[in-house]
Amino acid sequence: MERQWWHNKAAYQIWPKSFYDSNGDGVGDLPGITAKLDYLKELGVDIIWLSPVYQSPLADQGYDISDYQAIDPRFGTMEDMDHLLEEAKKRDIRLVMDLVVNHCSDEHIWFRKAVADPEGPYGQYFYFRKGKNGKPPCNWRGYFGGSVWSLVPGQTDLYYLHLFHKKQPDLNWENPALRREIYSMINWWLDKGVAGFRIDAIVNIKKDLAFRDYPADRPDGLSDCRRMLTEPGVAEGLGAFLEEMKRETFAPHKAFTVGEVFDTDPARLAEFIGPEGHFSTMFDFAPTCLGKDAQGWARAKQPTTTQYRDACFASQRQAAGVGFLANIIENHDEPRGVSHYLPQGEEENEQAKTCLATASVLLRGIPFLYQGQELGMTNTRFESIGDMDDVSSHGEYAACLDLGLSEAEALAACAHYSRDNARTPVQWTGGPNAGFTIGTPWIRVNPNYTRINAEKQQARPDSVLNWYKKLLALRKDPQWEEALVWGDCEPVLEEEEGLMAYRRTGGGKTLLVVCNLSELPRSLALPGIIRQVLLNNQEGGPQPGFDRFAAQPWQAVVLEMEP
């Protein structure tokens, strides 16, 4: 595999609204990110993925874009953006933008012109369809619940398609004129100096244009719109769009791209991340999909650590010899990883948190951290559905009630999975508002900020924050880089429940990563003799010259093994 500049990098996702507020208005902003660049550099971050800061009504927290080439005033100005790029470059940090081109905002000029003249050229930028017997064109359910069709303003039987929020009309990628506008915008940002893009919801850009009804899968009479993705011709059409986009934008700029791609057929993995693939990498969402089904959050079950391990290892095997995955524990759409993957009662156990961190960061691929993950931030508490800002949480709450759950049961389901868990402000200090703002934060700070915060952890060598620094530094150490970046990843000791162990080999080195993701101690016979202990999150444990050790609950070790 040809080596790329991004293979040995570590990435960090910033949700700007909740990262750091520089002006006291309660909303995180671009100057706030610039102010924390030294913190990120010290952590070991090489790439920042910046969630949307484009002009937007914020119906879906910036994923509804009304102007792709303007900064929303809540986040700052284009001058602030240029300054961030300049200061990041000084620290050898590259910036990756969020690319949201499945849909735009209903306040975008394209949609306004389309509404004014549905038969005109801008009407072809969207999916406008007549109703069927007084009903929407088909019975698809959107990602946030409800029909994917809404009436075009001013019309009585003409609908527009929106797979997400009704304020996010889907863009018609079948239209070459629309695609040219998108490519022009992408190149504008690349010319400005961004290093690439995280590409949002991209598998949805190709539709089954028949818009046929599917059998209902919930009491609402609707069917999950994702079924459309399996229709004949959809995958092939998607590939054609992605190849054209790469040819017209990413390839000439040697841009770094990471795709948001779910449920990929392993046989098609090379199409996405192979040497000639559509993207540089794609997220490994296999662990995040555990326990979920067509009923949404209502019957979702928290995964076990063994299930987490098995999902990670399955992805590693599929990607071996194909390309690099982007490994995540959490992001802006998921619960906090320590609250989701660790058993109840362990989410504030720092050894459990560092054990989970080790298991993920040293896998083959690019580690993507999410803001606050390096502190071990947890899910927050919700007293009622009214406490939740997230649009998808409200849709799932209604779906839970439709399925017969009580209000308390529905709230419990949504409280665990709500995207608001990851969107509470970063906990910088134990002072007012966790040091996020001197004003009133746009969303409530997690009450545990006095215990979990960056200021406190920076002062403690054994903190979660300092453990992440050690992991990222080890991965980049020239002595171990051949093994930990480009080397093979071979799962071992898989017969042990709750144990995640794997061997990384390369450059004549063999490293063994052993993570006891369990409350139980265990005696382990290792596949080889220990040469030296590189990292250990607890006192005691493995010793050089031995081939076994007693692993304590939540113990994580990184060992160099004899050849």
Protein Blocks (a to p, Z undefined) as FASTA:
>chain_A
ZZdfklmpccddddfklmpcckonopacfklmmmmmmmmmmnopabdcdddfbdcehlng
oiacfbfkbccfklocfklmmmmmmmmmmnopacdddddfkbccfkbfklmmmmmmmmbm
klmmpccdddeehiafblcdcfkgpjfbdcdehiakbccddfbbfklccddfklmklmmm
mmmmmmmmmmnopabdcdehklmmpccfklpacddfbfnopacfklmmmpghklmmmmmm
mmmmmmmmmmmnopacddddehiafklmmmmmmmklmbfbdcdfklmmgoiafkljmlgc
cddfklmmmmmmmmmmmmgokaccdddfbdfkbccfklmmpcghilmgmklmmmmmmmmm
mpgcjddddehklnopacdddfbfklpmblklmmmmmmmmmnopafklmmmmmmmmomkl
mmgccdfblcehhlmamcdcfbdcdfklmmncfklmmmpmkbmklmmmmmmmmmmmmklm
mmmmmmccddehklpghiacddddeehiacddddddbfbdcddddebddfbdfbdcbeeh
idehiabdcddehiacdddddZZ
